[in-house]
């Protein structure tokens, strides 16, 4: 994969089996997100969706119960406090594409 695209960093808050969160930082990922506005019956709803590509041959622990923030964040997990300071995304899909020459994970997120 071309390294010039993998310039982003993310912090993932992974949910453990005992419902605690561990923090893991991923360096050199590709993060693309778009701001969306949807018209609903109660007015307008704003939010962001995005996708993250993590080039790796190793198994990583990310699930749809996890949250992430763009950049390196050292804060402990407290969703409301994180949302006050950062744009927090919820993981909605995890695709393990570690086959062939372009091994990577593709993570789908929404705000």
C-alpha positions as CSV (number, residue, x, y, z in Angstrom):
1,X,0.0,0.0,0.0
2,X,1.2,3.5,-0.7
3,X,2.5,5.1,2.5
4,X,1.7,8.7,1.4
5,X,-2.1,8.0,2.0
6,X,-1.6,6.5,5.5
7,X,-0.9,9.8,7.4
8,X,-3.6,9.7,10.1
9,X,-3.7,8.4,13.6
10,X,-6.6,7.1,15.6
11,X,-7.3,6.1,19.2
12,X,-9.6,3.1,19.6
13,X,-11.5,2.5,22.8
14,X,-12.1,-1.2,22.8
15,X,-14.9,-2.8,24.9
16,X,-13.6,-5.7,27.0
17,X,-15.7,-8.7,28.1
18,X,-16.1,-7.1,31.6
19,X,-17.5,-3.9,29.9
20,X,-14.4,-1.8,30.6
21,X,-12.5,0.0,27.8
22,X,-8.9,-0.4,26.8
23,X,-7.3,2.3,24.7
24,X,-5.1,1.5,21.6
25,X,-3.5,3.9,19.3
26,X,-3.0,3.1,15.6
27,X,-0.5,5.1,13.6
28,X,-0.3,5.4,9.8
29,X,-3.9,4.7,8.9
30,X,-6.1,6.2,6.2
31,X,-9.2,7.9,7.7
32,X,-11.8,9.4,5.4
33,X,-15.0,10.9,6.8
34,X,-17.8,13.0,5.5
35,X,-20.3,15.3,7.3
36,X,-23.9,14.5,6.4
37,X,-27.2,16.2,7.0
38,X,-30.4,14.2,6.8
39,X,-33.9,15.6,6.6
40,X,-36.1,13.7,9.1
41,X,-39.7,14.4,10.4
42,X,-38.4,16.4,13.3
43,X,-36.1,18.6,11.2
44,X,-32.5,18.1,10.2
45,X,-30.1,15.5,11.6
46,X,-26.4,16.0,11.3
47,X,-23.7,13.4,11.6
48,X,-20.6,12.0,10.1
49,X,-19.8,8.7,8.5
50,X,-16.4,7.4,7.6
51,X,-14.1,4.5,6.8
52,X,-10.7,3.7,8.1
53,X,-8.1,1.5,6.5
54,X,-5.5,0.0,8.8
55,X,-2.7,-1.8,6.9
56,X,-1.6,-4.8,8.9
57,X,-0.8,-8.5,8.7
58,X,-1.6,-8.9,12.4
59,X,-5.0,-9.7,14.0
60,X,-6.4,-6.6,15.8
61,X,-9.1,-6.4,18.3
62,X,-11.8,-4.0,17.1
63,X,-15.5,-4.7,17.3
64,X,-18.8,-2.9,16.7
65,X,-19.0,-2.1,20.5
66,X,-16.0,0.1,20.2
67,X,-15.5,3.9,19.8
68,X,-12.7,5.9,18.3
69,X,-11.3,9.4,18.0
70,X,-9.1,10.8,15.2
71,X,-5.7,11.5,16.6
72,X,-3.8,10.4,19.7
73,X,-6.0,10.8,22.8
74,X,-4.7,10.0,26.3
75,X,-8.0,10.5,28.1
76,X,-9.7,7.5,29.8
77,X,-13.0,6.4,28.4
78,X,-16.0,8.5,29.4
79,X,-18.2,8.9,26.4
80,X,-19.8,12.2,27.4
81,X,-16.5,13.8,28.4
82,X,-14.9,12.6,25.1
83,X,-17.8,14.0,23.1
84,X,-17.3,17.4,24.7
85,X,-13.7,17.6,23.6
86,X,-13.5,15.5,20.4
87,X,-15.5,14.1,17.5
88,X,-16.2,10.6,18.7
89,X,-17.2,7.8,16.2
90,X,-18.9,4.5,16.9
91,X,-17.6,1.5,15.0
92,X,-20.4,0.0,12.8
93,X,-18.5,-2.5,10.7
94,X,-15.1,-4.4,10.8
95,X,-13.8,-6.1,7.7
96,X,-10.7,-8.4,8.0
97,X,-9.0,-8.2,4.6
98,X,-5.7,-9.8,5.5
99,X,-5.5,-11.9,2.4
100,X,-3.3,-11.4,-0.7
101,X,-0.8,-8.6,-1.1
102,X,-2.8,-5.6,0.3
103,X,-3.5,-6.9,3.8
104,X,-5.6,-4.5,5.9
105,X,-8.7,-4.0,8.1
106,X,-11.5,-1.8,6.8
107,X,-13.4,-0.1,9.7
108,X,-16.8,1.6,9.1
109,X,-17.8,4.4,11.6
110,X,-20.6,6.8,12.3
111,X,-20.8,9.8,14.6
